[in-house]
């Protein structure tokens, strides 16, 4: 086993949303073990486990575990998760002789400026790379966090998932990607709310490929009969633009009214909203470029107006971050002859 913790000298450091804020201890243990095969002709089953002793202690040291991946995400263990190394070897008959984890590859999903839910600190939230040595080869492996697996599934299904989004919405909720939303909330049973939720997850967690896929598909009207229309996508995007603009205005107000400086967390928040606006700008650019010849002049003009407005808001947000980072905002006057300055 190897101990992985932020306080370990020379050890890996998992990224946080604010380096100046206290972040929870991510001390983990990694271990690899073999199980006897069901028949003598097969190689032994090999597993890698990630155990968080602190979360195990907080859970009052239960004597058993549950494997989230074997149970279809129905129960996420807060202190243990494991992977099958045989699955990464494919059909190779060789047994795993040794496994080397790349400690520098450890990472977890980021939630932007919002507080991270508890399950983002569980072992199932860690992604990492490793090398598996067998008798005949060295296999490069990449193990993904539960959140990243769900995001990859969202991206791979593309716009078609919006036709019947209930299953993937459930996976997003269990992975903590719908932070602050209750799955049993009556609103979450609404089809349009589910579709908007998946679009917002892609935007919040930096999956622009899914948004581009939706734009490319919906601009053709391919899913209109299922209720997944271009109008739906544009309406969602406009609401998101308004929300991000308001958040940027609220965060940057101290820079403009002279009430004080921004913390690193606030600057990161503005930068996060700018990134989201960049994705929305790309979305409208794709809609304009892929618009069919039957699109009316009024429709094209509306898309162009949204694209230009979103682009300008993005530049405004990035400019605010740059000015604050270079101490050009908030403005502070030079001291007068008596050494008194004012804001």
ZIDA-V57040 format. One record per residue. RES is the residue in one small letter. SS is DSSP state (alpha for helix, beta for strand, coil for the rest). PSI is psi as a letter, one per 30 degrees, with the letter a starting at -180 (999 if undefined). BURIAL is b if it has 16 or more other ideal C-beta (glycine too) atoms within 10 Angstrom, else e. Layout:
res: [RES;RES]
ss: [SS;SS]
psi: [PSI;PSI]
burial: [BURIAL;BURIAL]
//
This chain:
res: [x;x;x;x;x;x;x;x;x;x;x;x;x;x;x;x;x;x;x;x;x;x;x;x;x;x;x;x;x;x;x;x;x;x;x;x;x;x;x;x;x;x;x;x;x;x;x;x;x;x;x;x;x;x;x;x;x;x;x;x;x;x;x;x;x;x;x;x;x;x;x;x;x;x;x;x;x;x;x;x;x;x;x;x;x;x;x;x;x;x;x;x;x;x;x;x;x;x;x;x;x;x;x;x;x;x;x;x;x;x;x;x;x;x;x;x;x;x;x;x;x;x;x;x;x;x;x;x;x;x;x;x;x;x;x;x;x;x;x;x;x;x;x;x;x;x;x;x;x;x;x;x;x;x;x;x;x;x;x;x;x;x;x;x;x;x;x;x;x;x;x;x;x;x;x;x;x;x;x;x;x;x;x;x;x;x;x;x;x;x;x;x;x;x;x;x;x;x;x;x;x;x;x;x;x;x;x;x;x;x;x;x;x;x;x;x;x;x;x;x;x;x;x;x;x;x;x;x;x;x;x;x;x;x;x;x;x;x;x;x;x;x;x;x;x;x;x;x;x;x;x;x;x;x;x;x;x;x;x;x;x;x;x;x;x;x;x;x;x;x;x;x;x;x;x;x;x;x;x;x;x;x;x;x;x;x;x;x;x;x;x;x;x;x;x;x;x;x;x;x;x;x;x;x;x;x;x;x;x;x;x;x;x;x;x;x;x;x;x;x;x;x;x;x;x;x;x;x;x;x;x;x;x;x;x;x;x;x;x;x;x;x;x]
ss: [coil;beta;beta;beta;coil;coil;coil;coil;coil;coil;coil;coil;coil;coil;coil;coil;coil;coil;coil;coil;coil;coil;coil;coil;coil;coil;coil;beta;beta;beta;beta;beta;beta;beta;beta;coil;coil;coil;coil;coil;coil;coil;coil;coil;beta;beta;beta;beta;beta;beta;beta;coil;alpha;alpha;alpha;alpha;alpha;alpha;coil;coil;coil;coil;coil;coil;coil;coil;coil;coil;alpha;alpha;alpha;coil;coil;coil;coil;coil;coil;coil;coil;beta;beta;beta;beta;beta;alpha;alpha;alpha;alpha;alpha;coil;coil;coil;coil;coil;coil;beta;beta;beta;beta;beta;beta;beta;beta;beta;beta;beta;beta;beta;coil;coil;coil;coil;coil;coil;coil;coil;coil;alpha;alpha;alpha;alpha;coil;alpha;alpha;alpha;beta;beta;beta;beta;beta;beta;beta;beta;beta;coil;coil;coil;beta;beta;beta;beta;beta;beta;coil;coil;alpha;alpha;alpha;alpha;alpha;alpha;alpha;alpha;alpha;alpha;alpha;alpha;alpha;alpha;alpha;alpha;alpha;coil;coil;coil;alpha;alpha;alpha;alpha;alpha;alpha;alpha;alpha;alpha;coil;coil;coil;coil;coil;coil;coil;coil;coil;coil;coil;alpha;alpha;alpha;alpha;coil;alpha;alpha;alpha;alpha;alpha;alpha;alpha;alpha;alpha;alpha;alpha;alpha;alpha;alpha;coil;coil;coil;alpha;alpha;alpha;alpha;alpha;alpha;alpha;alpha;alpha;alpha;alpha;coil;coil;coil;coil;coil;alpha;alpha;alpha;coil;coil;coil;alpha;alpha;alpha;alpha;alpha;alpha;alpha;alpha;alpha;alpha;alpha;alpha;alpha;alpha;alpha;alpha;alpha;alpha;alpha;alpha;alpha;alpha;alpha;alpha;alpha;alpha;alpha;alpha;coil;coil;coil;coil;coil;coil;alpha;alpha;alpha;alpha;alpha;alpha;alpha;alpha;alpha;alpha;alpha;alpha;alpha;alpha;alpha;alpha;alpha;alpha;alpha;alpha;alpha;alpha;alpha;alpha;alpha;alpha;alpha;coil;coil;coil;coil;coil;coil;alpha;alpha;alpha;alpha;alpha;alpha;alpha;alpha;alpha;alpha;alpha;alpha;alpha;alpha;alpha;alpha;alpha;alpha;alpha;alpha;alpha;alpha;alpha;alpha;alpha;alpha;alpha;alpha;alpha;coil;coil;coil;coil;coil;coil;coil;coil;coil;coil;coil;coil;coil;coil;coil;coil;coil;coil]
psi: [l;k;k;j;l;f;f;k;k;g;l;l;j;k;k;l;f;j;f;f;l;k;l;l;k;h;k;l;k;k;l;k;l;k;k;k;l;f;l;f;f;l;l;l;k;k;l;k;k;k;k;j;f;e;e;e;e;f;g;h;h;l;g;l;l;k;j;e;f;f;g;h;g;f;j;j;k;f;f;k;l;l;l;k;f;e;e;f;f;b;g;k;f;k;l;k;e;k;k;j;k;j;e;f;f;k;l;l;k;k;g;b;f;l;k;k;l;e;f;f;g;l;e;f;g;k;k;l;l;l;k;k;k;a;f;f;l;k;k;k;k;j;k;k;l;e;e;e;e;e;e;e;e;e;e;e;f;a;f;f;f;f;e;i;f;e;e;e;e;e;e;e;e;f;f;g;f;h;k;f;k;k;f;g;k;e;e;f;f;k;e;e;e;e;e;e;e;e;e;e;e;e;e;e;g;h;i;f;e;e;e;e;e;e;e;e;e;f;f;f;g;f;g;e;f;g;g;j;l;e;e;e;e;e;e;e;e;e;e;e;e;e;e;e;e;e;e;e;e;e;e;f;e;f;f;f;g;g;f;l;l;k;l;e;e;e;e;e;e;e;e;e;e;e;e;e;e;e;e;e;e;e;e;e;e;e;e;e;e;g;k;l;f;f;k;l;e;e;e;e;e;e;e;e;e;e;e;e;e;e;e;e;e;e;e;e;e;e;e;e;e;e;e;e;e;g;g;f;k;l;k;k;l;k;k;a;f;g;g;k;l;l;999]
burial: [e;e;e;b;b;e;e;e;e;e;e;b;e;b;e;b;b;e;e;e;e;e;b;e;e;b;b;b;b;b;e;b;e;e;e;e;e;e;e;e;e;e;b;e;b;b;b;b;b;b;b;b;b;e;b;b;e;e;e;e;e;e;e;e;e;e;b;b;e;e;e;e;b;e;e;b;b;b;b;b;b;b;b;e;b;b;e;b;b;e;e;b;e;e;b;b;e;e;b;e;b;e;b;e;e;b;b;b;b;b;b;b;b;e;e;b;b;e;b;b;b;b;b;b;b;b;b;b;b;b;e;b;e;b;e;e;e;e;b;e;b;e;b;e;b;b;b;b;b;b;b;e;e;b;b;e;b;e;b;e;b;b;e;e;b;e;e;b;b;b;b;b;b;b;b;b;b;b;b;e;e;e;e;e;e;e;e;b;e;e;e;e;e;b;b;b;b;b;b;b;b;b;b;b;b;e;b;b;e;b;b;b;b;b;b;b;b;b;b;e;e;e;b;e;e;e;e;b;e;b;e;b;b;b;e;b;b;b;e;b;b;e;e;b;b;e;b;b;e;e;b;b;e;b;b;e;e;e;e;e;e;b;e;e;e;b;b;b;b;b;b;b;b;b;b;b;b;b;b;b;b;b;b;b;b;b;b;b;e;e;b;e;e;e;b;e;e;e;e;e;e;e;b;e;e;b;b;e;b;b;b;e;b;b;e;b;b;b;e;b;b;e;e;b;e;e;e;e;b;b;e;e;e;e;e;e;e;e;e;e;e;e;e]
//
